[in-house]
Structures are given as C-alpha cells and as structure tokens.
Amino acid sequence: FVDDLTPYRTRKVRILNGSHTTMVPVAYLYGLETVKEAVDHEVVGEFIKSAIFDEIIPAMSYPREESEGFANDVLDRFRNPFIKHYLMSIALNSMSKFETRVLPSILDYIEKKGQLPEKLLFSLAALIRFYKGDRNGEKIDLADNPEYLELYSKLWDAYDGSESYLEHIVETILGLKERWKVDLNEIEGLKDLVTKYLIDIEKNGIESALKEIVS
C-alpha cells in the first residue's frame, strides 16, 4: 500500500504506453505488424530498448533500478508469444497518444540533460511520415481526429518532393499548440532534428534511416 499512486502511474504511462506509441510508426513503416515482431527485431528492437533505457527512464525522477526492472518486465510482456498485439490497434489516435505518453519524456529529457532525445524525436518524424498514409505503396488506414487527418492530407498532397517542403510539414505539425500545449518549434534544434529525420526516412527509407540512428 502506498500513499501516492502518481509515480507508478507515470512510470506505466511513460514506459509501457510510451514505448508502444514510440514503436508504432517506426515498426509499422519498417514492415512489421505486431509488438512482438517489433521487440524481437534486430534493428527495431534495439531502437525500442534504447528509447526506453537511454531516454524515457533518464527523463523520470524515480529510482533507476526500479524503473529498469519494470521496463524489463514490460519487454518480457511484449515478447509473449500468446499475445498478438497489432501495431495498427495501438495507432488509433496517435497524435493525442504521443502528446500524453511520449512528449512529457521528450520535454523532461531536454530539461534534465540539456540535449535532444534522438530516438523519441526519430519516432516523431516517423509519426509525421506515417500520417502520409502509405507504406511502400500500401494504403495505411489512419484513424484519428478528422481535423488532424485533413491537415496531414493537405500537407502531404501538396508535397513537391523538396526537402524545404518537408521542413514546412514538420514546422506546421510542431506548431500545433492546441495539441502539444506548446510550440515545439521554439525548442532549440528540435525542428531541425525532426526535419533531418523526416528527410532521411522519406528519401532513403525507414530501414536505412533507422540503421543510422541505432548504430
């Protein structure tokens, strides 16, 4: 029994739910379908573990040993062969999920470390690319607030193939203060890094982009 559930709730949301939301656009664009496939994958799995242990956990002010123990239990659960948890099931309303599950880790990491969390921001870039609505020519059945779907559709439909337009897409999404509660463009270096990742994903493919970031 404890007097305050806040640390346990925060740990669950950021590590379990946060890693779910972090992995979805990256793993799905990579061609994977389930959580187990993602954590078992040589490259994607390493990305997920690094996001958890190198960025999400260090962003929290809780005992690291306890958080790492919980994270290892979470990863064991993700590997359960009897649970087929589809990435597209988690992808529902990814914009709001990213704001509640991942963005706090990004902001706290920046505050604590004075630097940008590369894995979490790579996931944000992958999320923006995910909302283009296709995976290697295959249509992605996006499910989110119609307002966001319409915005992404307009942005991607006008894409002219230039890097400068990809920067425009990133700037527009980062500037959604009603979603993020802050203009993310105002955080030094954040827009440039997310733009770099989006360009890499769009131009070279998720496989090449991800191998570079986990190397």
C-alpha positions as CSV (number, residue, x, y, z in Angstrom):
1,F,0.0,0.0,0.0
2,V,1.2,3.5,-0.9
3,D,0.0,7.0,-0.2
4,D,0.5,8.2,-3.7
5,L,0.0,6.3,-7.0
6,T,1.5,9.1,-9.1
7,P,5.0,7.6,-9.6
8,Y,3.5,4.2,-10.5
9,R,1.0,5.7,-12.9
10,T,3.7,7.9,-14.5
11,R,6.1,5.0,-14.9
12,K,3.4,2.9,-16.5
13,V,2.3,5.6,-18.9
14,R,5.8,6.6,-20.0
15,I,7.5,3.2,-20.2
16,L,4.7,0.8,-21.2
17,N,2.3,3.1,-23.1
18,G,5.1,5.4,-24.2
19,S,7.2,2.6,-25.7
20,H,4.1,1.4,-27.5
21,T,3.5,4.8,-29.1
22,T,7.2,5.3,-29.8
23,M,7.5,2.0,-31.6
24,V,4.3,2.1,-33.7
25,P,5.2,4.4,-36.6
26,V,8.8,3.2,-36.8
27,A,8.0,-0.5,-36.7
28,Y,4.9,-0.3,-39.0
29,L,6.8,1.7,-41.6
30,Y,9.6,-0.9,-41.3
31,G,7.1,-3.5,-42.4
32,L,6.3,-5.1,-39.1
33,E,2.7,-5.9,-37.9
34,T,2.8,-6.7,-34.2
35,V,4.5,-5.6,-31.0
36,K,6.3,-8.9,-30.6
37,E,7.8,-8.7,-34.1
38,A,9.0,-5.2,-33.2
39,V,10.7,-6.0,-29.9
40,D,12.2,-9.2,-31.4
41,H,13.5,-7.5,-34.5
42,E,17.3,-6.9,-34.6
43,V,17.2,-3.3,-35.6
44,V,13.7,-2.1,-34.4
45,G,14.1,-4.0,-31.1
46,E,17.3,-2.2,-30.4
47,F,15.7,1.1,-31.2
48,I,12.9,0.4,-28.7
49,K,15.2,-0.7,-26.0
50,S,17.4,2.4,-26.4
51,A,14.4,4.7,-26.4
52,I,13.3,3.2,-23.1
53,F,16.6,2.8,-21.2
54,D,18.5,5.8,-22.7
55,E,15.8,8.4,-23.0
56,I,12.5,7.6,-21.3
57,I,13.8,6.3,-18.0
58,P,16.5,9.0,-17.6
59,A,13.8,11.6,-18.1
60,M,12.0,10.5,-15.0
61,S,12.9,11.4,-11.4
62,Y,12.3,7.9,-10.0
63,P,14.8,5.3,-8.8
64,R,16.5,4.0,-12.0
65,E,16.8,0.4,-10.7
66,E,13.1,0.1,-10.1
67,S,12.3,1.7,-13.4
68,E,14.6,-0.6,-15.3
69,G,13.1,-3.6,-13.6
70,F,9.7,-2.5,-14.6
71,A,10.9,-1.9,-18.2
72,N,12.4,-5.4,-18.4
73,D,9.1,-6.8,-17.3
74,V,7.3,-4.7,-19.9
75,L,9.6,-6.0,-22.6
76,D,9.0,-9.6,-21.5
77,R,5.3,-9.0,-21.7
78,F,5.7,-7.6,-25.2
79,R,7.5,-10.8,-26.2
80,N,4.7,-13.0,-25.0
81,P,4.1,-15.4,-27.9
82,F,0.5,-15.9,-26.9
83,I,-0.4,-12.2,-27.3
84,K,-0.8,-10.9,-30.9
85,H,-0.9,-7.1,-30.3
86,Y,-1.2,-5.4,-33.7
87,L,0.6,-2.1,-34.1
88,M,-2.3,-0.7,-36.0
89,S,-4.5,-1.2,-32.9
90,I,-2.2,1.0,-30.9
91,A,-2.0,3.5,-33.8
92,L,-5.6,4.8,-33.1
93,N,-5.4,8.5,-32.2
94,S,-1.6,8.6,-32.3
95,M,-1.5,12.3,-32.1
96,S,-3.1,12.6,-28.7
97,K,-1.3,9.5,-27.5
98,F,2.1,10.9,-28.5
99,E,1.2,14.1,-26.6
100,T,0.3,12.3,-23.3
101,R,2.7,9.3,-23.5
102,V,5.9,10.5,-25.2
103,L,6.1,14.3,-25.3
104,P,6.5,14.5,-21.5
105,S,9.6,12.3,-21.7
106,I,10.9,14.5,-24.6
107,L,10.4,17.7,-22.6
108,D,11.8,16.3,-19.3
109,Y,14.8,14.8,-21.0
110,I,15.7,18.1,-22.6
111,E,15.3,19.9,-19.2
112,K,17.4,17.3,-17.3
113,K,20.0,16.5,-19.9
114,G,20.2,19.8,-21.9
115,Q,20.1,17.8,-25.1
116,L,17.6,16.3,-27.5
117,P,16.4,12.7,-27.2
118,E,17.2,11.4,-30.6
119,K,15.2,8.1,-30.5
120,L,12.0,9.8,-29.3
121,L,12.3,12.6,-31.9
122,F,13.0,10.0,-34.6
123,S,9.7,8.4,-33.6
124,L,8.0,11.8,-34.0
125,A,9.5,12.1,-37.5
126,A,8.3,8.6,-38.3
127,L,4.8,9.5,-37.0
128,I,4.6,12.5,-39.4
129,R,5.7,10.2,-42.2
130,F,3.2,7.6,-41.0
131,Y,0.4,10.1,-41.5
132,K,1.3,10.4,-45.1
133,G,-0.9,7.3,-45.3
134,D,1.1,4.8,-47.2
135,R,3.7,2.2,-46.6
136,N,5.6,1.2,-49.7
137,G,2.6,1.9,-51.9
138,E,0.2,0.2,-49.5
139,K,-2.6,2.4,-48.0
140,I,-2.5,2.9,-44.2
141,D,-5.9,3.0,-42.6
142,L,-5.4,6.1,-40.5
143,A,-7.7,6.6,-37.6
144,D,-7.6,9.9,-35.7
145,N,-9.3,13.2,-35.2
146,P,-10.7,14.3,-38.6
147,E,-9.1,17.7,-38.1
148,Y,-5.6,16.1,-38.0
149,L,-6.3,13.7,-40.8
150,E,-7.4,16.6,-43.0
151,L,-4.4,18.6,-42.1
152,Y,-2.0,15.8,-42.9
153,S,-3.8,15.1,-46.1
154,K,-3.5,18.7,-47.3
155,L,0.2,18.8,-46.3
156,W,1.2,15.6,-48.0
157,D,-1.0,16.1,-51.0
158,A,1.0,19.3,-51.7
159,Y,4.4,17.6,-51.2
160,D,6.6,18.6,-54.2
161,G,9.5,16.3,-53.3
162,S,11.7,19.0,-51.9
163,E,13.4,19.0,-48.6
164,S,12.2,22.5,-47.9
165,Y,8.6,21.3,-48.1
166,L,9.3,18.5,-45.7
167,E,10.7,21.2,-43.3
168,H,7.4,23.0,-43.8
169,I,5.4,19.9,-42.9
170,V,7.5,19.5,-39.7
171,E,7.1,23.2,-38.8
172,T,3.4,23.0,-39.2
173,I,2.9,19.9,-37.1
174,L,5.3,21.1,-34.4
175,G,3.4,24.3,-34.2
176,L,0.1,22.7,-33.2
177,K,-0.1,24.4,-29.8
178,E,-3.7,23.2,-29.2
179,R,-2.3,19.6,-29.4
180,W,1.1,19.9,-27.8
181,K,0.3,22.7,-25.3
182,V,3.5,24.4,-26.6
183,D,5.0,25.4,-29.9
184,L,7.7,22.8,-30.3
185,N,9.4,24.9,-33.0
186,E,10.6,27.2,-30.1
187,I,12.8,24.4,-28.6
188,E,16.3,24.9,-29.9
189,G,17.3,22.4,-32.5
190,L,14.1,20.3,-32.3
191,K,12.6,21.3,-35.6
192,D,16.0,20.8,-37.4
193,L,16.5,17.4,-36.0
194,V,13.0,16.1,-36.7
195,T,13.3,17.6,-40.2
196,K,16.6,15.8,-40.7
197,Y,15.0,12.5,-39.7
198,L,11.9,13.0,-41.9
199,I,14.0,13.8,-44.9
200,D,16.1,10.7,-44.2
201,I,13.0,8.5,-43.8
202,E,11.3,9.9,-46.9
203,K,14.3,10.0,-49.2
204,N,16.2,6.9,-48.1
205,G,13.6,4.7,-46.5
206,I,12.9,3.8,-42.8
207,E,15.4,0.8,-42.9
208,S,18.4,3.0,-43.8
209,A,17.3,5.8,-41.6
210,L,16.8,3.6,-38.6
211,K,20.1,1.7,-39.0
212,E,21.9,5.0,-38.9
213,I,20.3,6.1,-35.6
214,V,20.8,2.8,-33.8
215,S,24.4,2.4,-35.0
